[in-house]
Amino acid sequence: MAEAHHAIEVRSKCGIQGCSEMADRSISAKRLEKAEMNFSESVGKRVHLCKKHYREFKKKTKKDRELESLGW
């Protein structure tokens, strides 16, 4: 029987400028730009966020997410 492959969790640092916390989530860079949050330019398509900055992102985009769910 084949062995199950176990993914090794690699945690990176938060992509927000000046933050050195470990990242919990990742968000697309385009969505983060819309929220007007300052992230380092070398992150690529996705930006890793620590718990504090993810909460900040959620607060800044709450109205937009509500409108999306209503179909506007």
Summary of the structure (lengths in Angstrom):
residues: 72
radius of gyration: 15.2
end to end distance: 50.7
largest distance: 50.7
contacts: 148
relative contact order: 0.21
helix: 39%
strand: 17%
